[in-house]
Amino acid sequence: MSETSPPPSGQRWGGGAVRALLAHLPAVLLTLLLWRFLPMLVEPPYPVWAFWAAEGVLAALFAMLLRCAPWWWGINALFPPLLVLALGLNVAPVWMGALFLALLLVFWNAHGERVPLYLSNSTTHAALQAILAREAGEARRVADLGSGLGGALRAMAEAPRVAEAVGFETAPLPWLISRLRLGRHPRIRLRRASFWSERLSDFDVVYAFLSPAPMPRLWAKLVREARRPMLLISNSFAVPGVEPDAVIELDDARGTELFLYRLPLP
Ligand SMILES: C[S@@+](CC[C@H](N)C(=O)[O-])C[C@H]1O[C@@H](n2cnc3c(N)ncnc32)[C@H](O)[C@@H]1O
């Protein structure tokens, strides 16, 4: 892991379920044109799946152009083939319903909070432990704002001189899984609560791996609440318009960056 000077801005990714959906309109239109005019260029027949694939690729490209978050590019690309597959599988509606419910319980915060579930990797866990080991102070309290399945929370709980690690998670299924995995850990406390409704001023370190959407609001909350030294570690998403105190670049496949901010402000 290496530290660099702060970047100009962290707001590199847009969000946008509605824009991702809208991306299908030009994609469908272009696919229909392709269907209509391709015979003039290439002798038919062609496999029908090629048109579904074309629609997916075009919808992914339009999602990119509309500056949707990267996960929408993949969702848009996979949507048509998965739809065809699902229709072809002839799965009983009850299983479709169960799948929908499971996805809803996992991606509970994807729409309202614009924060889906994706997990910090083991390189990030090690980096969090290294950062915490360097921080001064005894019996520190740390928090994971949106603790998912609890991996990052456990890594922090097992860092030197951490007395308590609190995970806030509102998505029911990730909360339940983390509860089953870590409920007996002596230094971990899991709260099925939104971190927006909690006072965060008692934490020495707060870790967040969210999305660009909540960063300005999160920063405003921490600035308002921080009374004594607190470190915010944000995975991948910088606070727009605020210079981080440090940026740590991790040596992993996705080129993770950790943005470090010290509070309270002088
Ligand atoms: C990108 S995941 C990160 C999971 C975990 N921190 C990690 O690094 O592996 C973000 C998590 O935040 C949760 N989340 C989003 N908004 C939240 C809120 N207001 N309160 C509690 N959890 C929230 C989501 O449900 C999701 O599980």
The ligand as an SDF file (V2000), in Angstrom:
LIG
                    3D

 27 29  0  0  0  0  0  0  0  0999 V2000
  -20.7040   -1.2850    0.0150 C   0  0  0  0  0  0  0  0  0  0  0  0
  -21.3920   -2.1510    1.3710 S   0  0  0  0  0  0  0  0  0  0  0  0
  -19.9810   -2.2480    2.4540 C   0  0  0  0  0  0  0  0  0  0  0  0
  -20.0440   -3.4120    3.4060 C   0  0  0  0  0  0  0  0  0  0  0  0
  -18.9130   -3.4740    4.4090 C   0  0  0  0  0  0  0  0  0  0  0  0
  -18.7030   -2.2080    5.0850 N   0  0  0  0  0  0  0  0  0  0  0  0
  -17.6280   -3.8760    3.7500 C   0  0  0  0  0  0  0  0  0  0  0  0
  -16.7790   -2.9960    3.5880 O   0  0  0  0  0  0  0  0  0  0  0  0
  -17.4740   -5.0600    3.3860 O   0  0  0  0  0  0  0  0  0  0  0  0
  -22.3800   -0.8490    2.0950 C   0  0  0  0  0  0  0  0  0  0  0  0
  -23.3740   -1.3400    3.1100 C   0  0  0  0  0  0  0  0  0  0  0  0
  -23.9670   -0.2030    3.7260 O   0  0  0  0  0  0  0  0  0  0  0  0
  -25.3160   -0.5180    4.0370 C   0  0  0  0  0  0  0  0  0  0  0  0
  -26.0090    0.7610    4.2690 N   0  0  0  0  0  0  0  0  0  0  0  0
  -26.3040    1.7150    3.3630 C   0  0  0  0  0  0  0  0  0  0  0  0
  -26.8810    2.7660    3.9500 N   0  0  0  0  0  0  0  0  0  0  0  0
  -26.9770    2.4640    5.2700 C   0  0  0  0  0  0  0  0  0  0  0  0
  -27.4870    3.1660    6.4030 C   0  0  0  0  0  0  0  0  0  0  0  0
  -28.0150    4.3880    6.3040 N   0  0  0  0  0  0  0  0  0  0  0  0
  -27.3870    2.5900    7.6240 N   0  0  0  0  0  0  0  0  0  0  0  0
  -26.8420    1.3520    7.7400 C   0  0  0  0  0  0  0  0  0  0  0  0
  -26.3560    0.6370    6.7060 N   0  0  0  0  0  0  0  0  0  0  0  0
  -26.4130    1.1960    5.4780 C   0  0  0  0  0  0  0  0  0  0  0  0
  -25.7620   -1.3180    2.8380 C   0  0  0  0  0  0  0  0  0  0  0  0
  -26.8950   -2.1150    3.1330 O   0  0  0  0  0  0  0  0  0  0  0  0
  -24.5150   -2.1680    2.5540 C   0  0  0  0  0  0  0  0  0  0  0  0
  -24.5630   -3.3820    3.2330 O   0  0  0  0  0  0  0  0  0  0  0  0
  1  2  1  0
  2  3  1  0
  2 10  1  0
  3  4  1  0
  4  5  1  0
  5  6  1  0
  5  7  1  0
  7  8  2  0
  7  9  1  0
 10 11  1  0
 11 12  1  0
 11 26  1  0
 12 13  1  0
 13 14  1  0
 13 24  1  0
 14 15  1  0
 14 23  1  0
 15 16  2  0
 16 17  1  0
 17 18  1  0
 17 23  2  0
 18 19  1  0
 18 20  2  0
 20 21  1  0
 21 22  2  0
 22 23  1  0
 24 25  1  0
 24 26  1  0
 26 27  1  0
M  CHG  2   2   1   9  -1
M  END
$$$$
